[in-house]
């Protein structure tokens, strides 16, 4: 299926061939004519790729031709990127080299004449193979389609809170499940209520409706939600349950043993009637259910566990009464059509286009009453008024496919086929991650940017803006789940079946490797290893672009083989590994754009050769608690946009960091020896700054980072945010601020008032000494999200004039909870206009 990604790849290659850096380098090396030929032939092949994508399933010869095209395109991309590397190398040598022969030699190619001849030979070879492929395209009767006309009509973004008005056909189901939950069982103090049904029926959505129902709020003192999926190992389940319950002391349960965890949980549940939702359960082992139930059953009558599952075997393993089981059925045709039209049209617009409603009825019948299929297909036709497009969905032969469950696979695959070509590789990249992964816009931006999936940003635009736009488009098509926009970042998940679709369409290009799937195809370009025991150098493909160690690693020989052999790597994620140092040959990965060494807790030093990676856009060293210092010469990483640091050095290398003129996001954590930051430098390009767990830090000069859009400060015990700042920072651009666990915070710092015209989200958590909000709080007129958690000494705050506030959450603040409690609180009328209000119970 990877052939569907070729058109986007061709467009990316043509963009690169047209850049000023490549054109300048081609003139310097005397290969301008050859690169123009490459560009022309690539354009000829690109013109038939959209038609080839549609015809590919019917022809093995065409499939093989497309494989050859992709292979040559990949080699051509390496050539083009090589010219970019050369331009960056010269820039660094000229900027920082000066008269130093040592620096110039460090960044020089070994022999310019040999390099020029080698490049010319490679280009000639690629042009010969491209010309042959271009001639062969006539064998398949392919039509020319120069431009992909598929577009995504955007909708207004919403939050992940389930609005009952957005759910169709499930009101009766909700009432029945609420009834099961609120009734007491005379024989059992703890009952399990399973919702069982096939994938795509909306079990999770229904559980959310029930979870947020006012009757359930009133009935249960404690409500907890856990996504379980395939992992039902007792210790991990207990950690998830405890993490979902109120945790005013911010206890990190990940390091606890099972005995400690169950004691904490039993203390938490003592004398409380609770509801626990276990979503997406696959465990069929009765012993594990009995083990969990024994821990949680504290004889508090009426407590319930609500389970969603696809498997009747899971229900049998629970030993629950058949009368407590709820079998979720498919939607009726009437409800299916209503959901389809709601997804395909703006409110009421379907009445203006009755001819489309008739075609919609026929499409809905093929979806078999599955909400996920209905909604995804309806979303793919949103604001499309070409009758032929609707008919092509209705009449597509994929409906005859026997793959997957009922109408799910054909519906999802058709929705994928309707995506514009530039979104297809972005979607396929989700296949590298395990099901139930929580994604952030920031991490997918780094992946997509490193792999060249994003076009160059326009004036005033950033790569993050483009990736966020792409995510918005995927959300509009209903491919993303639980999408939460925080202003400066967002996070989301994928439905399991959508994740399966990503694996299907990415097959042949993207692959996750584990003991069930140990073979690596020769042409695989993007690899994720799920297990620590890797498989030896002979199985490595020759030119992967991506390697991710999903669960860490420690095999030094494998790493050295990987780095020395796979020189075309663009994205390398070694998070949670156990390396004490890196091989020097990492400096030869000149195409590398993303490198994560996060949480390598044994890492002590980095090789100087790392500073030769001028293409590097992202470097994560957070959690490297033994790292003694950053390598000298880090300012040579002139493409670096994202930098995360943990180091033991007391003298932070501010001057070197200030020379990183592309740096947009800086994360500093667990730097226990830091006392102050940014007193003598300016970081004009910085857009987001995260500062966490720096216990000795006392002051930060925020005037040095005045162009920030996002600020997160957590667990810095001695940090005084007002120190050295007597007034607000004018013309601040801050959009979101998160302040967590700051004992020195008594009120909001005055300088925050400078972002009155820009701030959208303000989150304050665990600030135990926070006593008041300043009177100027209402000047934050654009504030949309305000979350206050576990600030017990905060007694009141001015809310008038915050007319744009849409989301207000108050948790663990006894005085505030009483004042603003829905309906009965004496200040409730002041916040009743807010769309989404959550006032948590105080412990």
N, C-alpha and C positions, 0 to 999 in steps of 0.2 A: 504493500500500500504506500510505501514511501515515494512512489512515482508521483503522487498527488502533490508533493512538496517541490517538484522540479521547477515549475513556473516561477515561484517566488525566489528560488535559488538563482535562476537565470536573471531575474530583475535585479537582484542584489549584486551579481557579478557585473552586470552592465553599468550599474551605478558606480561601482568601484573603478571600472575602466575609464570612467569619465571624470574622475576627480583630478584636481589640479596637481596633487602630489604625484600621482601615477604618470600624468602627462609630462611633468617636469623631469621625473626620473627616466622615462622612456627616451626623451630627447638626449639626456645626459649619457645614456648607455647606447644610443644609436639604434634603438629597437622600436622607434615610433611607428614606422610603417607596419611592422609585424603585429604590434598591439592593435592598430586600427583594423587589420585583417581579422584578428581574434574577435574584436568587438562586432564586426559585420557578420561573421559566421555565427557567433553566439546569438545575435538578433534573429538570423534566419531560422535557427533551430527553435528559439523561444517562441516564434510565431505559431508553431504547430503544437506546442506542448499542452495547451488547454484541451485541444481536440484529442490528443493522444491520451490524456488522462481519462477521458470518457470511454475511449475504445480499448484501453489496455486490458480489461478483464477477458476480452474475447480473443486475444492473440498473444501466444507465448513469444513469438518473434518480436513483436512490438515491445513486450515487457523487457526482453533482453536488450533491445536497442536503447530503451530508456535507462537501463542500468549502466550501459556504456556511456551514455550522455552524462549521467550524474558523476561518473568516475572522472571523466575529462574535465567537467566543470569544476570539480573539487581541486584538481591539480592546477587548473587555471587560476582559481581563487588564491592558492598558495603563492603563485607567481606574483599576482597583483599585490597581495599583502606583503610580499617580500620587498617590493618597491616602497611601500609605506614604512616598513621597518628601516630601510636605508635612509629615508628622509628624516625620520625621528632620530636615528643614530647620528647623522650629521648635525642636527639641531643641538643635541646634547653636547657633542664634542665642541661645537663652536661656542655654545653658551657657557659651559662650565669648564671646558678644557683650557681655554686661554693659551698660555705659552707652555703649559705642562705637557711634556712629551708622554709622561706616564698615563695621564688621563686620555689623551688622544689615542694612544696605543690600546688602552683598555676597551675603547669603543670602536676601534677600526675593524674592517673586514680584513681577513688574512692577506689577500692579494687582489686588489681592484681589477687587474687585467683578467685573472682567472675567473673572478666573480662575474665580470661582464660576459665572457665567453660562455660560461656555464648557463647563465640566464638566457642568452640568445639561443643556445641549443635547446633548452627546455621549451621556450616559446615556439620555436620551429616545430618541435615534436608535437606540441599541443595543437598547433594550427593544422598540421597534417591530419591528425586524428579527427579534429572538428570538421574539416572539409569532407572527410570520408562519411562522417555521420550525417552531415548536411545533405550529401548526395543520396544517402539511403532513405531519407525521410519520404521521398516520393513513392517508395515501395508500399507504404501503408495507407495511401490515399487520404492523407491528413489535410484538413482544411486550415487555412490561416485565420487565427484569431489573435490579433496583436495585443488587445487590451482586455483585462479582466473587468467586466462591467458589473460584477456582483458587489453590492455595497450593503452596509448595515445601517438601517435607520435607527438612530439612538432614541432611548427613552430616558426620562428623568430617573436618576439613581434613587434607590430606597435603602432603608436599613434592614437588617435580617430579622427583626421582630416580626412574628407572624401576625399579619392583619387578617382577622377572620373574613373580611369582605373580599380578600384576594384568594380565598380558598373556595372552591366550587364543589358542591355535592357531598360534603362531609359533615354537615350539621347533625344529621341523625347519628352517624358514627360517633361523633364527639359526645353527644348526650348519653349514648349507651355506655361508653367507656367511663365517663364521669360518674355515672350511676354505679358501675362496678367498683370504682375507687372509693366512693364515699360510704358505701354500705359496709357494715361491720360483719365480720365472720365470727360466729360464736365459738367455732372450734379452733381457729388459728389467730394468733396475735399479729402475725406477719404473713400476708398473702402475696402471691405473684400473679400478675395479670399480663398475659402475653397478647400482643397484637401480631398476628401472623399473616403473611401474604407475600406474593412474589415481588421481585424488585421493580421499582418504578410505580408502585401503587400509591405512594404517598404516606407510608407508615410513619416516617419521621415527622413530616408536616402535621399529621394528625396528632402525634404525641406532643408536639409543640403547642398546638391549639389547646389540648387538654392541660398541659403544664401551666399555661398562662391564663387559664380560666379562673374567674373570680371565685367560683364555688370551691375550687381546689385550693386557692390561696387561703380561704377562710377555714378549710378543713384540716390543712396540714401545717404544723408549726415550722417544719423544715422541709425544703424541696431541693433536690440535687439532681443534676443531669450529667450522665457519663456516656460518651461514645466508646463502646467496647471493641467492636469489630472482631478480628481474629484472635486477639490477645486476651485470654481469660485466665492467665497465670495469676494466682491469688494476690501476690504482693503487688503486681502492677494494677490490678483492679482496685485494691484498697487505696493505693496512692491516688488514683483518679477520683475515687469517691471522696476522700478527704480534701482533695484539691478543689472539688466542686462545692464543698460546704463552706460557710462563712469561716474565715481564718484571720481574725483580727490581729494576731501576733505574727502574721506572715511566716509561719513555720514552713520550711522546705522539707517535705516528706520524702524526697527522693533518696536520701541517705539512710532512711530508717529500715530496720529489719522487720520481718513480717509480724513478730510478736509485739514490737512497739507500735506498729501500724494498727493492729487490731485493738490494742488498748486505747489508743487515741480515738479510734472510731467509736468504740463502745462508750467512751466518756462523752463524745460528741452527741451520740444518739440517746443518752440516758434521759429518761422521762420525757422524750419528745416524740410526738406522732409525726412520722416522716413519710415522704414520697420520694422514692429513688427511681429515676428513669434510666434504664440500661438500653441504649440505642444500638441497633445493628449487631445483635448477638449471634454467634455461630457455635458456641460451646455445646457439645452433645454428651458431655461426661457428667452423669448424675452426681458423682462424688464431689466434683467441683462446685456444683450448685448447693449441695448439702453443706459443704464447708463454708461457703459464703453466707448462706442463710443462718447457720448456727451462730456466726459472729454477729450478725445484724439483728437477730431476734432477741430483743430485750423485754419482751412481754408488754410492750406498749400497744394496747388494742387499737386496731384500725390502721396500722402502718402498712404501706403497700410498696411493692416493686413492680413498676410497669416496664415491660420488655417489648422491644420491636425485633422481629426476626423473620427471615424468609423460610426457615426450616421447621417443619413439623416435628422432626427428630429433636430439635432443641426444646420444643414445648413438652415432648414426652419426657425428656431428661429432667425437667423441673418438678415433675410429680404434682403438677397443679391440677385442680379440679377442672373438668371439661366445661363446667358452667362459667368458669372464670376466664376462659379463652375467648378471644375475639378474632374471628376470621374476617379480614378486610376484603371486601369484594371490589370488582372493577366498577368504574363509573358507568352510569346509564348512558345511552346514546344522547339523551337530552342534555345531561350534565357535561358530557364530553364535548358536545358541540358548543355549549355555553363557554367552557374553558378555552376551547380552540379560538372562538371568535374574540374573546377577551384578550387573548395573546396576540392575535393577528391584527387587531384594529384598535385605534383609540376609542375611548368610550363613545358608543352610539354610532360610530362611523360605519359599522357593518350594515346598518339599515340603508345607507346610501349606495351600497354595492350588493344587491340581492343575488346577482349572478355568481359572485364569489362564495356567498353563503351556501349555495347549492353544491358547488364543487367541494367546499369545506365539509359538508355532510358525508360525501363519499370518501374523503381522506380520513375523517374521524372513524368511520367504520373499520378501516384497515388498522387503526391503532389499538383495537381490542379493549377500549375502556381504560387504558393505562395513562394516568395523568402526566407522567414524565414524557411519554411519547407525544401525547396531545399538545402539551405546552411547548415542548421544544420545536415541534414542527410548526405550530402556530406562530411562534416567535420568529422562525426563519422566514416567514412570509409577511412579517410586520411591515405595513405601509407599502406593500408591493401591489400594484394595480395592473399588472400585465397578465391577462387571462392565460397565456401560454405557460407562464411560470407556474401557476397553480395547477394547470393540467399536467405539466411534466412531473410534478410531485405525485399527483393522483395516479398517473399511468406508469410510473417507473417500475421496471422489472424487479427491482430489489425487494419488492413486497413478496416475491416468490421465494426469497432466501429462507433457508431452514435454520440459520444461525440464531443463537440467543433465544430469549424468552418472547414468545408471541410477537407482538408488533413493535417491541422495543428496539431491537437492533436495526431493522429497516428504517424506522422513524429517526433514530439518532444519526445513522449514517447519511440519510438524505439531508438532515439538517447540517451535518458537517460538509457535505458536497456543496451546499448553498453558501458556505463561507467564502469571502474574498480570499484570493490566493495568499495574501500577506499574513492572514491570520492562521493559516493551516499549520505551518511549522511551529508557531507559538503554541497552538493547542496540542500538537503532537508531543511537544517537549514535556508536558505534564506526565507522560508515560514513564519518565525516569524516576518518578517518586511513588512511594507506596500509597495504597488506598488510605483514606482518612487523614492524609497530610493536610496541615493548615498552611496555606501559602500567604505570603505578603507581597504587595506590589513591588516593594523594594527588591526582594530576592529574585522575582521573575524578571524585573528590569535588568538586573545584573546578568542573568543567564541569557536573556534574549539579546542584550547589547553585546555580550562577549561572542555570541555565535553569529552576529551579523544579521539578526532577524529584524532589526529596527532600522529605518532609514535615517540619514543624518538629520538632526533637528534644524528647524527653520530659525530665523532670527527671533530671539526672545523665548525660544522653546527649549526644553531639556529632554534628554532621553527618558527621564521619569515621566514627563508629560505624555510622551508618545506611548510608552508602555501602559500607562493608566488609561489612555484613550482606547488602546487595544483591549484591555481588560473590560472596560465599559462595554465595548462592542460584543465581547464574548458573553458578558452578563445579559445584555439585551437579547441575545439568542438563547438564553436560559441554559448555557453550558456551565455557569458558575453557581455555587450554592452558598448560602449564609454570607453574602457579600456585605461587609461593614466598612464604610468609608470614614476614616478618622481625620480627614482634611489633608494631612500631609502624607499619609500612608493608608493602606487598606488591607484587609485580609479576607480570605475566602476559602472554601473547600470545593471539592468535586463530588458529585454523586458517584457511588461505586460503579454504576453502569456507564456513566460518562468517562470515568477513569478507564474502564475496560475498552471503551471506544478509542481513547487516546492510544492505548497499547496496540489496538488493531491497526489504526491508520499510520502509526509510527513504525510498524514492524518492517525490518530491513534497514532501518536508519537509527532508531532508538531501541535500546535493549536493556532490561534489568537482568543481571546474572545472579543466579543462586543455585543450590544443589538440584533444584527441579529443572533448571534451565541453564546448564553449565556451558553450552556451546556458544561460541562467538563467531558470527558470520564474518567473512573476510571483508565485506563492504560496510560493516557497521561503523557509524561515525560518532555515536553518542552512547556511552556506556555508564551504567550504575551497578556497582557491586553491592549486593545486599548482605554479604557475609564476610567475616574476617579471613577465612581460609581461601586465599586467591589461588588461581589455577595455573600458574607457570607462564613463562615468557612465550612459549610457542603458540599459545592460544590468543595472544594479543593481536588485534588487527594492525595493519601497517600504518594507517593514518587516521586514528580517531581524533575528533575535535573536542570531545567531552569525556572526562572520567570523573566519576563521583564515588567515593567510599561512603555508602549510606550508614554503615555501622562501625566506622573506624577501621584501623589496620595497624600492623606492627612489623610486617615483613620488609626488612630493609633491602634485601636483594630484589624483591619484586618492584619496589619503588625505584631503585636505581635502573633496573631494566626498562621500566615504564618511561622514565624521564629521558634516558639515552636513546630509546628507540622511537618514541612517539613525539617527534619534534614539531608536529603540526598542531599540538594541543592549544585550544583557545580557552578552555574552562577546566580547572583542576580543583576538586574539592576534597581535601584531606582532613576534614573536621573529625574530631574525637579520636585521632590516631595517637600512637605512642612513640613517635620519633624524637630522639634527642637532638638531632641535627638533620640537615638536608644535604644531599649530594651536590657538589659544585656544578654538576652538569645541568642543574636547573636553569642556569644562566643562558643555556643554549635554546631554551624554549621561547624564541623571539616573537612568536605569534601569540603567546599567552596573554590573556586579557583578564582572567579571574583566577585568583589563588586564595584558597581558604585553608589556613592552618589552625582555625579556631579550636580551642579546648585541647590542644596538644600539650598536656600538662607536664610532660617531660622535656619539652623543647627548651634548650638553653641558649642556642645561638643560631644565627642565620648567616649563610655564606655571603661574602661581598659580591659574588657573581649575580646575586638576586637583583642588584641595582642595574643590571644590564637590560632588564625587561622593560624597555621603553613603551611597549604596547599595553602594559599592565594597567587595567582600569580599576581593579578591586583587589585589595590586600587585607585579609582578615587575620589578625594575630590576637584577637580577644580570647581570654581564658588561658593564654600561654603563661602560666603563673611563675615559671622559672626562667623566662626569657630575660637575659641580663641587660640587653640594650638593642636598639635598632641598628642595623648596619650603617656604617658611614657611607654617604653617597646616596641616601634614600631620596634626596632632592632630584636625582636623575630620573626618577620615575615620573616623567612629565605628563603622562596620560592618566595618572591616578586620580580617580574621582571619589572612591570610597575607601576609607582607611579605618580599621579597627585595631586598637592597641591595648595590650597588657604588658607591662614591663616593670622590672624591679628598680630601674634607675631613678634617682631622685631629681637629677637635672633633666627635665623633659626637653627633647630636641626641638624647641619651638621655632628656632630660626630655620632649620631644615624643613620643617613642616610648612612654614610660611612661604617657602619657595615653590611649593606644589601648586602651581597656578590653575590647575584643572580641578583641584579638590573641592568637592561639594558636600560630602558627608563624612563626619569624623566621630568615631566612637572611642571613648577612653574609659576603661574599666579595670578594677582591681589593681590600680597603680598606687599601692599603699604608701609609697615614699614621697608622693607629690605633695607640696605645700601650697603652691599657687600656680595659676595658669594665665598665659596671654598678657603679661604685664608690659611687655616691650615689643610686641608684634601685632600686625593686623592680618586678619584672614578674610579678605574681601570676598572671595568666591564661595565661602562656606554657606550651605543652605540648611543643613541639619546638624545638630550637635547632641550626642548622647554622652552623659557623664554618670557613671555608675560605680558604686562600691569603692570609692576612693576615700578611705577613712581618715586620712591625715590632711586632706585638702581643706584649706580655710577660705580661699578667695579665688574668684574668677573675674577677669575684666571683660564684661559683656560688651563694652564699647569696641573691643577688638573684633567681635563677630556680629556686627550690627546688621548684616544682611541676612541673618538667619530667618528661615521659614518654619523650622521645627526645632523644639528644645525639649529634651528629656533628661531629668536629673533624678537619680535614685540612690538612696542609701549612702549618703555622704554625711556622716555624723557631725563633722565639725565645720561644714560649709555654711557660711553666712552670706546669703544671697544679696544682702544690702551693703556688704562691706565695701567701702571705697566708692560707693555710688550714691550721690546725694540727690539725683534727679532722674527723670525718665529719659530713655533713649528715644530721641525724636525720629520720626519716619521709620519706625520699626516695621518689619515685614512678617513678623511671626504669625503663623496660621494655627499652630497647635503647641500647647505646653503641657508637659506631664511632670508633676512634682511628687515624689514618693519617698516616704521614710526619711524626712529631713528634720531632725530634732531642733535645729536652730531656727526653723521657720515659725515665726509668731504671727505674721500677717504677710500678705503678698508684697513683694518688693515694688518700690515706687517706679522703677524703670519699666515694669511691665505695662504701665499705663500708656506707654508710647505705641503699643500695638492695638489701640482702640479701634482702628479702622480695618484691621486685618484678621484679628484672632477669631477662629471658628470653634476650636475645641480647647477646653481647660479641664484637666484631670488631676485631682489632688487626692493622694492616698497615704494613709499611715503617718500623717503628720500630727503626732500626739500633742504637741505644744501649740498648734495653731489655734488661736483664740478668737480671731475676728477677720472679716474681710473688710478691706478699706471702703470708704464711702464712694470712691471713684469707680467701684466695680460696675455700676450701671452705664459707665461710658463705653464699655465693651459692647457696642451696639450690634456687632455682627456675630456675636457668640451664638453658636447653634447647639453645642454639646457641653454640658457641665456635669462632671461626675465627682462626687465627694464621698470618700470611703474611709471609715475608721479614723475619724478626727474627733475624738470624744469631747474635747474642750471647746469645740466650735459651737457657739450658742445661737448665732443668728447671722444673717447676711442680707444686704439690700438686693432685691430682685427686680424692683420696678424699672421700667424702660428697657429691659432685656426682651424686647418684643420678637426678636428672631430666634429665641431659644426653642429648640425642637425636642431635645432629649435631656432630661434631668434625672440623675440617679443620686440618691442619698442612702448610704449603707453604713451602719455602725456609728452613727452620730445620734445618741439618745435624744438630746434636746431638739435637734432639727427634725428628727423623725416624728416626734410628738407634734411639733408646730405645723409641719407640712403633710401630715398623714392625710391620704385621700378622704374627702368628705368630712371627717370628724375633726381634723386639725384646724386650730383657730386661724392659721395663716394659709390654709388650703386655697382660698379664693385668690391668693396672690400668684399661684402657680398653675391654677386649673386650666389656663389657656395653652399650656405646653402640650405638644402632641403626645409625647411619650414620657411618662413619669413613673419612676420606680422608687418607692420608699421601702427599704429593707428593714426587717425586724432587727432591733438592737439586742445584742447578747448581754 
